[in-house]
Amino acid sequence: MATLSLQHIDKIYDNNVQAVFDFNLDVKDGELIVLVGPSGCGKSTTLRMVAGLEDISAGRLFLDGKDITTTPAKDRDMAMVFQNYALYGHMTVYENMAFSLTMRKENPNVIHKKVLAAAEILGLTSQLNKKPAQLSGGQRQRVAMGRSIVRSPKVFLFDEPLSNLDAKLRGATRREILLLHKRLGATMLYVTHDQTEALTLADRIVCMSMGYVQQVGTPLELYDSPANMFVAGFIGLPPMNFYDVTVGGGTLTGEGFKVALTPEEQDTLKAYNGKTIVLGVRPEDIVVGTDVAVTVTTNENLGMNTLVHGHIGNSKAASAKITAKLKGWSDYKNGDAVTFSFKRKHFFDKETTNAIRKGE
């Protein structure tokens, strides 16, 4: 399909508000890249700059090695799928999917073949004579995707396409997008604030905050080796627990608890001996054990897992809150005492919030 290269991209609006800072990314041919982050982080603005719907304030954008920084949107050979479907209500599904090709005055026989092929891919063959009002939300989104497929663009752009769907439809449509990507081998940029979509869809994730790229990597890299506290707290559900701790004597001492460090962890933290760092622990890396005494506040049974919320020791401070994701069904009640251990720990510099890793 196509390669994309975003080089030192900035977006500054007329009121001097900067939405995107020095964005750099090379997208490989056929890669599915997900831009993820909270509202206002600059992800949709970046996508719109790629599409040509927003001007690029600084930097260069390349498609297959060709500079398209100032190329009009209609000439970029990209197809965008929006959150609100943007279907014509008075047209049938067939007419909606064929619209862009009809406007180009392509051969009707070619249009017919392309629409039928896209409908087959998306399971819409039986819906072609219906109007959008007769379809479910998931079907409408598939029509919007079909309208993009028939154009055979070099790049597909998705701007939070599942936000208007309920949880069940989101899951089903997410799987359809994955299958679509595998079947077409298409280059795709996908924007979402939903980390589940990012983790399940992406070949690589671009995690953004406040207009800056925080980390680029595979879903496992962002989950397993977050670059900083923002990525660690944003990727993973429930979010990572964070505690200020002091390093010393082969242990970490926090508010109401002390945990031992392995020899390898001691080596990683040798430059921080006597200093305060931030300890991060994912809820799924907490098990019933012998190290950290916790007073339970709430217990959420989810079937195969249980979320146990509480406070370390008797502290009611927000800094002492803890969430554990235990395997199986548990029946802890408010006020119950339980002792946890941490299977895996993440370490962050308190001043920079960057991850502390061995040899860095």
C-alpha positions as CSV (number, residue, x, y, z in Angstrom):
1,M,0.0,0.0,0.0
2,A,2.1,2.9,1.2
3,T,4.7,4.3,3.7
4,L,4.3,7.5,5.7
5,S,6.9,9.7,7.3
6,L,6.1,12.5,9.7
7,Q,9.2,14.5,10.4
8,H,9.3,17.2,13.2
9,I,5.6,18.0,12.8
10,D,4.2,20.9,14.8
11,K,0.7,22.3,14.9
12,I,0.2,25.9,16.1
13,Y,-3.2,27.6,15.8
14,D,-3.8,31.2,15.1
15,N,-4.2,32.0,18.8
16,N,-0.6,30.7,19.3
17,V,-1.9,27.6,21.1
18,Q,0.3,24.7,20.1
19,A,-1.4,21.3,19.9
20,V,1.4,19.1,18.6
21,F,5.1,19.3,19.3
22,D,7.9,17.8,17.2
23,F,6.0,14.7,16.1
24,N,8.2,12.1,14.4
25,L,7.0,8.8,13.1
26,D,7.9,6.4,10.2
27,V,5.0,4.1,9.2
28,K,5.9,1.0,7.3
29,D,4.0,-0.3,4.4
30,G,1.0,-2.3,5.6
31,E,1.4,-1.2,9.2
32,L,-1.5,-0.5,11.6
33,I,-0.4,2.4,13.8
34,V,-2.7,3.4,16.7
35,L,-2.4,6.9,18.2
36,V,-3.7,6.8,21.8
37,G,-4.0,9.3,24.6
38,P,-6.5,11.3,26.6
39,S,-8.7,14.0,25.1
40,G,-6.7,17.1,24.1
41,C,-3.4,15.2,23.6
42,G,-3.1,16.1,19.9
43,K,-3.8,12.6,18.4
44,S,-6.8,13.7,16.3
45,T,-5.1,16.9,15.2
46,T,-2.1,14.8,14.0
47,L,-4.4,12.5,12.0
48,R,-6.2,15.5,10.5
49,M,-2.8,17.0,9.4
50,V,-2.0,13.7,7.7
51,A,-5.4,13.8,6.0
52,G,-4.8,17.4,4.9
53,L,-7.8,18.7,6.9
54,E,-5.4,20.8,9.1
55,D,-2.4,22.7,7.9
56,I,1.0,21.7,9.1
57,S,2.7,24.6,11.0
58,A,6.2,23.1,10.8
59,G,7.9,19.9,9.6
60,R,7.4,17.7,6.6
61,L,5.0,14.9,5.7
62,F,6.0,12.2,3.1
63,L,3.9,9.6,1.4
64,D,5.9,6.9,-0.4
65,G,8.9,9.3,-0.2
66,K,7.0,12.2,-1.9
67,D,6.6,15.4,0.1
68,I,2.8,16.0,0.5
69,T,3.1,18.6,3.3
70,T,1.1,21.2,1.3
71,T,-0.8,18.8,-1.0
72,P,-4.6,19.3,-0.9
73,A,-6.6,16.6,0.9
74,K,-8.4,15.5,-2.2
75,D,-5.0,14.7,-3.9
76,R,-3.5,12.7,-1.0
77,D,-5.1,9.3,-1.9
78,M,-6.2,8.7,1.7
79,A,-9.6,7.6,3.0
80,M,-10.9,8.7,6.4
81,V,-13.4,7.0,8.6
82,F,-15.0,9.3,11.1
83,Q,-16.7,8.8,14.5
84,N,-20.1,9.9,13.2
85,Y,-20.2,7.7,10.1
86,A,-21.1,10.7,7.9
87,L,-23.5,8.7,5.7
88,Y,-26.2,10.2,3.4
89,G,-29.5,9.3,4.9
90,H,-31.5,9.5,1.6
91,M,-29.1,7.0,-0.1
92,T,-29.0,3.2,0.1
93,V,-26.0,1.4,1.4
94,Y,-25.0,0.7,-2.1
95,E,-25.3,4.3,-3.1
96,N,-23.3,5.5,-0.1
97,M,-20.5,3.1,-0.8
98,A,-20.4,4.0,-4.5
99,F,-20.7,7.7,-3.9
100,S,-17.0,8.8,-4.2
101,L,-16.5,6.6,-7.3
102,T,-19.7,8.0,-8.9
103,M,-18.5,11.5,-8.3
104,R,-15.3,10.6,-10.1
105,K,-17.4,9.3,-13.0
106,E,-15.8,5.9,-13.0
107,N,-17.2,3.1,-15.2
108,P,-20.5,1.8,-13.6
109,N,-19.4,-1.8,-14.1
110,V,-16.2,-1.1,-12.2
111,I,-18.1,0.7,-9.4
112,H,-20.5,-2.3,-9.2
113,K,-17.7,-4.8,-8.8
114,K,-15.9,-2.7,-6.2
115,V,-19.0,-2.2,-4.1
116,L,-19.9,-5.9,-4.2
117,A,-16.4,-6.9,-3.3
118,A,-16.3,-4.4,-0.3
119,A,-19.8,-5.5,0.8
120,E,-18.6,-9.2,0.8
121,I,-15.6,-8.3,2.9
122,L,-17.7,-6.5,5.5
123,G,-20.7,-8.8,5.5
124,L,-23.0,-6.1,4.0
125,T,-24.2,-7.9,0.9
126,S,-27.7,-8.4,2.2
127,Q,-27.9,-4.8,3.4
128,L,-27.1,-3.0,0.1
129,N,-30.7,-1.9,-0.6
130,K,-31.4,-0.5,2.9
131,K,-31.1,3.1,4.0
132,P,-28.8,4.0,7.0
133,A,-31.7,4.5,9.3
134,Q,-32.6,0.8,8.9
135,L,-29.1,-0.3,10.1
136,S,-27.5,-0.8,13.5
137,G,-24.6,1.4,14.6
138,G,-22.1,-1.3,13.9
139,Q,-23.6,-1.8,10.4
140,R,-23.4,2.0,9.7
141,Q,-19.8,2.0,10.7
142,R,-19.1,-0.9,8.3
143,V,-20.8,1.1,5.5
144,A,-18.4,4.0,6.3
145,M,-15.5,1.6,6.1
146,G,-16.8,0.1,2.9
147,R,-17.0,3.6,1.3
148,S,-13.3,3.9,2.0
149,I,-12.4,0.4,0.8
150,V,-14.0,0.9,-2.7
151,R,-11.6,3.9,-3.2
152,S,-8.6,1.6,-2.8
153,P,-6.6,4.4,-1.1
154,K,-3.0,4.3,-0.2
155,V,-3.7,5.0,3.5
156,F,-6.7,4.4,5.7
157,L,-7.3,6.9,8.5
158,F,-9.7,6.1,11.4
159,D,-10.7,8.9,13.8
160,E,-12.2,7.2,16.9
161,P,-14.6,5.1,14.7
162,L,-16.0,3.0,17.6
163,S,-16.8,5.7,20.1
164,N,-20.5,5.8,19.3
165,L,-21.0,2.1,19.7
166,D,-21.9,0.1,22.8
167,A,-19.4,-2.2,24.4
168,K,-20.6,-5.4,22.6
169,L,-20.6,-3.7,19.2
170,R,-17.2,-2.1,19.9
171,G,-15.7,-5.5,20.4
172,A,-17.3,-7.0,17.3
173,T,-16.4,-4.0,15.1
174,R,-12.8,-4.0,16.5
175,R,-12.4,-7.6,15.3
176,E,-13.8,-6.7,11.9
177,I,-11.2,-3.9,11.6
178,L,-8.4,-6.4,12.5
179,L,-9.7,-8.9,9.9
180,L,-10.0,-6.0,7.4
181,H,-6.4,-5.0,8.0
182,K,-5.1,-8.5,7.5
183,R,-7.2,-9.1,4.4
184,L,-6.3,-5.8,2.7
185,G,-2.7,-5.6,4.0
186,A,-3.4,-1.8,4.2
187,T,-1.5,1.0,5.8
188,M,-3.7,2.4,8.6
189,L,-3.5,5.1,11.1
190,Y,-6.1,4.7,13.9
191,V,-6.9,7.3,16.6
192,T,-8.5,6.3,19.9
193,H,-8.6,7.2,23.6
194,D,-9.4,3.6,24.4
195,Q,-6.3,1.7,25.5
196,T,-8.1,-1.7,24.9
197,E,-8.5,-0.7,21.2
198,A,-4.8,0.3,21.1
199,L,-3.5,-2.9,22.7
200,T,-5.6,-5.2,20.6
201,L,-5.4,-3.5,17.2
202,A,-1.9,-2.0,16.9
203,D,1.2,-3.2,15.3
204,R,2.7,-0.3,17.1
205,I,1.3,2.3,19.5
206,V,2.0,6.0,19.6
207,C,1.1,7.2,23.1
208,M,0.6,10.9,23.4
209,S,0.1,13.5,26.1
210,M,-0.2,17.3,26.0
211,G,0.8,17.3,22.3
212,Y,4.0,15.3,22.9
213,V,4.8,11.7,21.9
214,Q,5.6,9.8,25.1
215,Q,6.5,6.5,23.6
216,V,6.3,4.5,20.4
217,G,6.4,0.7,20.4
218,T,4.6,-2.5,20.2
219,P,1.7,-3.0,22.6
220,L,3.8,-5.4,24.7
221,E,6.6,-2.9,24.9
222,L,4.3,-0.1,26.2
223,Y,2.7,-2.5,28.7
224,D,5.8,-4.3,29.8
225,S,8.4,-1.5,29.6
226,P,6.7,1.9,29.8
227,A,9.0,4.8,29.2
228,N,7.6,7.0,31.9
229,M,4.9,7.2,34.6
230,F,2.3,8.6,32.1
231,V,2.6,5.6,29.8
232,A,2.6,3.3,32.8
233,G,-0.5,4.8,34.2
234,F,-2.4,5.1,30.9
235,I,-1.7,1.7,29.4
236,G,-3.1,-1.2,31.5
237,L,-6.5,-1.6,33.1
238,P,-6.9,-1.1,36.1
239,P,-4.1,1.5,36.1
240,M,-0.8,0.9,37.7
241,N,-0.4,1.6,41.4
242,F,2.3,4.2,42.3
243,Y,4.1,4.8,45.6
244,D,6.9,7.0,46.8
245,V,9.6,4.8,48.3
246,T,13.1,5.2,49.7
247,V,15.8,2.9,48.4
248,G,18.3,1.5,50.9
249,G,19.6,-1.7,52.6
250,G,18.3,-3.9,49.8
251,T,14.7,-2.8,50.4
252,L,12.1,-0.2,49.4
253,T,10.4,1.6,52.2
254,G,7.1,3.2,51.6
255,E,4.2,4.6,53.7
256,G,3.3,1.6,55.9
257,F,5.2,-1.1,54.0
258,K,8.7,-2.4,53.2
259,V,9.5,-4.8,50.4
260,A,12.8,-6.6,49.6
261,L,14.7,-6.0,46.4
262,T,16.1,-8.9,44.4
263,P,19.9,-8.7,43.6
264,E,19.0,-7.7,40.0
265,E,16.7,-4.9,41.3
266,Q,19.4,-3.7,43.7
267,D,21.8,-3.4,40.8
268,T,19.2,-1.5,38.7
269,L,18.7,1.0,41.6
270,K,22.3,1.3,42.8
271,A,22.6,4.9,41.7
272,Y,19.5,5.7,43.8
273,N,20.6,4.3,47.1
274,G,19.3,6.6,49.9
275,K,17.0,8.5,47.5
276,T,13.2,8.6,47.0
277,I,11.9,7.1,43.8
278,V,8.4,6.0,42.6
279,L,7.5,2.3,42.7
280,G,4.9,1.2,40.2
281,V,3.0,-2.1,40.5
282,R,0.4,-3.3,38.1
283,P,-2.8,-4.7,39.8
284,E,-2.3,-8.0,38.0
285,D,1.2,-8.3,39.5
286,I,-0.1,-8.3,43.0
287,V,-0.8,-11.6,44.8
288,V,-1.8,-12.7,48.3
289,G,1.5,-13.0,50.1
290,T,3.5,-11.8,53.2
291,D,4.8,-8.3,52.5
292,V,2.2,-5.5,52.4
293,A,-0.7,-5.4,54.9
294,V,-3.8,-4.0,53.3
295,T,-7.3,-3.0,54.7
296,V,-10.0,-3.8,52.1
297,T,-12.5,-1.2,51.2
298,T,-14.3,-2.8,48.2
299,N,-14.3,-6.1,46.3
300,E,-15.4,-6.4,42.7
301,N,-15.9,-9.9,41.3
302,L,-15.5,-10.1,37.6
303,G,-15.8,-13.8,37.1
304,M,-12.4,-15.2,36.4
305,N,-10.8,-12.2,38.3
306,T,-11.5,-10.1,41.3
307,L,-10.5,-6.4,41.8
308,V,-9.7,-5.8,45.5
309,H,-9.4,-2.1,46.5
310,G,-8.0,-1.0,49.8
311,H,-5.5,1.1,51.8
312,I,-2.0,0.0,52.8
313,G,-2.0,-0.5,56.5
314,N,-4.5,1.8,58.3
315,S,-3.8,4.8,56.3
316,K,-6.7,6.6,54.6
317,A,-4.4,8.8,52.5
318,A,-4.8,8.8,48.7
319,S,-1.1,7.9,48.4
320,A,-1.8,4.6,50.2
321,K,-4.6,3.3,48.0
322,I,-4.0,0.0,46.3
323,T,-5.9,-2.0,43.7
324,A,-5.1,-5.7,43.2
325,K,-6.4,-7.9,40.4
326,L,-6.5,-11.4,41.8
327,K,-7.2,-14.6,39.9
328,G,-10.5,-16.3,40.7
329,W,-13.5,-15.3,42.8
330,S,-12.9,-13.6,46.1
331,D,-15.3,-12.5,48.9
332,Y,-13.4,-9.8,50.8
333,K,-15.5,-7.3,52.6
334,N,-15.0,-3.7,53.8
335,G,-12.5,-3.7,56.7
336,D,-11.0,-7.2,56.0
337,A,-7.3,-7.5,56.4
338,V,-5.2,-9.1,53.7
339,T,-1.5,-9.2,53.0
340,F,-0.1,-8.9,49.5
341,S,3.2,-9.4,47.7
342,F,4.5,-7.7,44.5
343,K,5.5,-10.2,41.8
344,R,6.9,-7.5,39.6
345,K,8.0,-3.9,40.2
346,H,8.6,-0.9,37.9
347,F,10.8,2.0,39.0
348,F,10.6,5.7,38.0
349,D,12.7,8.7,38.7
350,K,10.7,11.0,41.0
351,E,11.9,14.2,39.3
352,T,11.8,13.3,35.6
353,T,9.1,10.5,35.9
354,N,11.1,8.5,33.4
355,A,11.6,4.8,33.9
356,I,14.7,3.6,35.7
357,R,16.3,0.7,33.9
358,K,19.4,-1.2,34.3
359,G,22.4,0.3,32.5
360,E,20.6,3.6,31.8
